[in-house]
Structures are given as C-alpha cells and as structure tokens.
Amino acid sequence: MSRLVRVGWAGGGSPVYLRCLFTPRFTGDLLISYLSPLFAVLIGIVHAGLAPVIVVGDVKPNLVLVAVVIVTCLAGFLPGIIWAFVAGLIANLLVGEPLGSIPIMLLIVSAIVAGGGQVFGGLVWIYPIVAVVAASIVADIGSLFISQLVTDAVAALPPLNILLAAAVLNGVIVALLLYPARSLVRRYASHEAPAW
C-alpha cells in the first residue's frame, strides 16, 4: 500500500509530497509490534505459573504452544518464531525442562504451522484448531526425545491416550481463544490484509 508523505516545503510555500511504499504509522500498529515480545514474555510467565496447577482430565495444557500457534496462524511466520523463542525461553527458564528444549520445539512447531498455513490457511476457523492438535503431539514427542538425549534416564513414551488428551485440551483452548484473537488482530493490525 503506497501513500503520499509530505517531505518538505517548496519555495512558494506549497508542500512537497513523495510517494512511499512504506511509512511508519504511530496509530498503535508500531506500539503493538514493540509490545509483542513483551506479551510473549507474559505468556511464558503465565505458562510457568499456571500450567503446572491447571489439570483437566489428568493432563496439563501447554499455554505457550497455544499462544505460538495462534500468533503464527493469525500474524504469520516471523511473529510466530519471535513468540516461540521469547515465550519458550522464558517458560524454559522458569520450569524444570532441559535448557533450550521448549524454544527448540516451539520453533519447529511454528515452522510446521506456518508451512501448513500456506497450504491449508484458507480454512480459517478449522486450521488453527487442527494445527494445535498436531503441534501438541509433535511438541510432546519432541520434548521427550530431547529429554532422553540430555539425561541418562530412559524415559518411556507416555500412553497415547495422554498425548491425545493433551492435544484435544490444547485444541479446545484454541477454539475458545480464536474469536477473541481474531478480533484483536482486526482491531490493532488493520493495515495488513489477512487471508481471512
């Protein structure tokens, strides 16, 4: 989107305009882009504080994974990997996982979700839910694999019903948060033209 930007004044007092493809706007969009990593830090802290306490049907939600999938689906790959790294690192520093395991898995998940969004992104109400279910399974199996690499203890794969229950729980959380998240994106990032 191009717009005219006043760059100065001509000799007769009339303004001189230049057509620019990108101009910074200070109407809130720039503020949101600077606040995005801070929101990711907040999500990492909330995940470290609440996720061990919240137990639904013998499984715990992965709030950081849910946030990363929502941000990747709604805002794209670059914000998704920023959220994956920042929120994952904060959550990793505050919980007892091997250092770096959460950000690595979230970066992989963000790449998978962004790649799938290129193919299935037209399914705007279904894809984020399916993506978080698949991403939850990938992240849980990947975290167990990294845990086995780092520690000497042999960790067995948890039962399939626990993996699926955690994935379904994360999918339900995304289904509940999808409409409010889309409303926020429409309100604060209206200068971009999303696919939906």
C-alpha positions as CSV (number, residue, x, y, z in Angstrom):
1,M,0.0,0.0,0.0
2,S,1.6,3.3,-1.0
3,R,0.7,6.7,0.3
4,L,1.9,10.3,-0.1
5,V,4.2,11.6,2.6
6,R,5.0,15.3,3.0
7,V,8.8,15.6,2.8
8,G,9.1,19.4,2.9
9,W,8.0,22.7,1.5
10,A,8.6,24.1,-1.9
11,G,9.8,27.7,-2.4
12,G,6.3,29.1,-2.9
13,G,5.1,27.6,0.4
14,S,3.3,24.6,-1.1
15,P,4.1,21.2,0.4
16,V,6.2,18.7,-1.4
17,Y,4.9,15.1,-1.4
18,L,6.7,11.9,-2.1
19,R,5.0,8.5,-2.8
20,C,6.3,5.9,-0.3
21,L,5.6,2.2,-0.3
22,F,6.1,2.0,3.5
23,T,5.7,4.7,6.1
24,P,5.7,4.2,9.9
25,R,2.4,4.9,11.5
26,F,2.2,5.9,15.1
27,T,-1.5,5.0,15.4
28,G,-0.9,1.9,17.6
29,D,0.4,-0.6,15.0
30,L,4.0,0.2,15.8
31,L,3.3,0.1,19.5
32,I,1.7,-3.3,19.2
33,S,4.7,-4.6,17.2
34,Y,7.0,-3.4,20.0
35,L,4.7,-4.9,22.7
36,S,4.5,-8.3,21.0
37,P,7.7,-9.7,22.6
38,L,6.6,-8.3,26.0
39,F,3.3,-10.2,25.6
40,A,5.3,-13.3,24.7
41,V,7.3,-12.8,28.0
42,L,4.0,-12.5,29.9
43,I,2.7,-15.7,28.2
44,G,5.9,-17.5,29.2
45,I,5.5,-16.4,32.8
46,V,1.8,-17.4,32.9
47,H,2.6,-20.8,31.4
48,A,5.3,-21.4,34.1
49,G,3.0,-20.3,36.8
50,L,-0.4,-21.7,35.8
51,A,0.2,-24.7,33.6
52,P,1.5,-27.0,36.4
53,V,-1.5,-26.0,38.5
54,I,-4.2,-26.5,35.9
55,V,-5.1,-30.1,35.4
56,V,-8.0,-31.2,33.3
57,G,-8.6,-34.9,33.0
58,D,-5.1,-35.8,34.1
59,V,-3.4,-33.6,31.5
60,K,-1.9,-30.1,31.7
61,P,-2.4,-27.5,29.0
62,N,0.5,-26.1,27.1
63,L,-0.3,-22.4,27.1
64,V,2.9,-21.4,25.3
65,L,2.2,-23.8,22.5
66,V,-1.4,-22.5,22.2
67,A,-0.2,-18.9,22.0
68,V,2.5,-19.6,19.5
69,V,0.1,-21.5,17.2
70,I,-2.5,-18.7,17.4
71,V,0.1,-16.0,16.7
72,T,1.6,-18.0,13.8
73,C,-1.8,-18.6,12.3
74,L,-3.0,-15.1,12.6
75,A,0.1,-12.9,12.3
76,G,2.5,-15.1,10.2
77,F,5.8,-16.9,10.5
78,L,8.0,-14.0,11.7
79,P,5.8,-13.1,14.7
80,G,5.3,-16.8,15.4
81,I,9.0,-17.5,15.7
82,I,9.6,-14.5,17.8
83,W,6.8,-15.6,20.2
84,A,8.2,-19.2,20.1
85,F,11.7,-18.1,21.0
86,V,10.8,-15.5,23.6
87,A,7.9,-17.2,25.4
88,G,9.6,-20.6,25.1
89,L,12.8,-19.3,26.6
90,I,11.0,-17.6,29.5
91,A,9.0,-20.7,30.2
92,N,12.1,-22.8,29.9
93,L,14.0,-20.7,32.4
94,L,11.1,-21.0,35.0
95,V,10.3,-24.7,34.7
96,G,12.5,-27.8,35.2
97,E,12.9,-28.8,31.5
98,P,16.3,-29.1,29.9
99,L,17.5,-25.7,28.9
100,G,16.5,-24.8,25.3
101,S,14.1,-27.7,24.8
102,I,11.0,-25.6,24.9
103,P,12.2,-22.9,22.5
104,I,13.5,-25.5,20.1
105,M,10.3,-27.4,20.0
106,L,8.2,-24.2,19.7
107,L,10.4,-23.0,16.8
108,I,9.9,-26.3,15.0
109,V,6.1,-26.1,15.7
110,S,6.0,-22.6,14.4
111,A,7.7,-23.6,11.2
112,I,5.3,-26.5,10.7
113,V,2.3,-24.4,11.4
114,A,3.4,-21.6,9.1
115,G,4.1,-24.1,6.3
116,G,0.8,-25.8,6.8
117,G,-0.9,-22.3,6.8
118,Q,0.4,-21.8,3.2
119,V,-1.4,-25.0,2.2
120,F,-4.5,-25.1,4.5
121,G,-4.6,-21.4,5.5
122,G,-7.9,-20.9,3.7
123,L,-9.6,-23.0,6.4
124,V,-9.5,-20.1,8.8
125,W,-11.7,-21.5,11.6
126,I,-10.6,-25.1,11.4
127,Y,-6.9,-24.9,10.6
128,P,-5.7,-23.3,13.9
129,I,-7.5,-26.0,15.9
130,V,-6.2,-28.8,13.8
131,A,-2.7,-27.2,13.8
132,V,-2.6,-27.0,17.6
133,V,-3.7,-30.6,18.0
134,A,-0.9,-31.8,15.6
135,A,1.6,-29.4,17.1
136,S,0.8,-30.6,20.6
137,I,1.6,-34.2,19.6
138,V,4.8,-33.1,17.8
139,A,6.0,-30.9,20.7
140,D,5.3,-33.6,23.4
141,I,7.1,-36.3,21.4
142,G,10.0,-33.9,20.6
143,S,10.3,-32.8,24.2
144,L,10.5,-36.5,25.3
145,F,13.2,-37.1,22.7
146,I,15.2,-34.1,23.8
147,S,14.8,-35.2,27.4
148,Q,16.2,-38.7,26.5
149,L,19.2,-37.1,24.8
150,V,20.1,-34.8,27.7
151,T,19.5,-37.2,30.7
152,D,20.7,-40.7,31.3
153,A,17.4,-41.9,32.5
154,V,15.4,-43.9,30.0
155,A,12.0,-42.2,29.6
156,A,9.2,-44.2,28.2
157,L,6.8,-42.7,25.8
158,P,3.6,-41.7,27.7
159,P,0.5,-43.6,26.8
160,L,-1.2,-42.5,23.5
161,N,-4.4,-41.5,25.3
162,I,-2.5,-38.9,27.4
163,L,-0.9,-37.4,24.3
164,L,-4.2,-37.3,22.6
165,A,-6.0,-35.9,25.6
166,A,-3.4,-33.1,26.0
167,A,-3.7,-32.4,22.2
168,V,-7.5,-32.2,22.5
169,L,-7.3,-29.9,25.5
170,N,-5.0,-27.6,23.7
171,G,-7.4,-27.7,20.7
172,V,-10.3,-26.7,22.9
173,I,-8.3,-23.8,24.4
174,V,-7.5,-22.6,20.8
175,A,-11.2,-22.9,19.8
176,L,-12.2,-20.8,22.8
177,L,-9.5,-18.1,22.1
178,L,-9.7,-18.0,18.3
179,Y,-12.6,-15.5,18.0
180,P,-11.2,-13.0,20.6
181,A,-7.7,-13.3,19.0
182,R,-9.1,-12.6,15.5
183,S,-11.0,-9.6,16.9
184,L,-7.8,-8.2,18.4
185,V,-5.9,-8.7,15.1
186,R,-8.6,-6.9,13.2
187,R,-8.6,-4.1,15.6
188,Y,-4.9,-3.5,16.1
189,A,-3.4,-4.8,12.8
190,S,-6.0,-3.4,10.4
191,H,-3.3,-2.1,7.9
192,E,-2.5,-5.6,6.8
193,A,-4.7,-7.7,4.6
194,P,-5.1,-11.1,6.1
195,A,-6.2,-14.1,4.1
196,W,-9.4,-14.5,6.1
